[in-house]
Amino acid sequence: MKMRSSELKAFIHKHSPLFWYIPEDKKTEVSDELLVETILNHGTLQDFQQLKDLMGEEYISSIFLGLKGRKKMNYYPEIYNLFYLYFTKKHA
């Protein structure tokens, strides 16, 4: 299991209802991919900003832009489009 900072664990705990299907004692063990997907799909802009501060924009961008096949389909189409434009145009 990857070590998580106490700040990131607190962030996940604060957003615990978004991970309703994961047992409480396993929530801080979610993959970075699932964490990013959940916050982008269901979180607020402020949640995204906080996640960026905790994980780093470059890392989140690499997770998002590295998506293949089915994993892309886990995002709502409008969310995928928004963040695709954000991550590709921001650094153009």
Sequence and secondary structure as in RCSB ss.txt:
>XXXX:A:sequence
MKMRSSELKAFIHKHSPLFWYIPEDKKTEVSDELLVETILNHGTLQDFQQLKDLMGEEYISSIFLGLKGRKKMNY
YPEIYNLFYLYFTKKHA
>XXXX:A:secstr
     HHHHHHHHHTGGGGTTS GGGGGG  HHHHHHHHHHHS HHHHHHHHHHH HHHHHHHHHT  THHHHTS
 HHHHHHHHHHHHHTT 
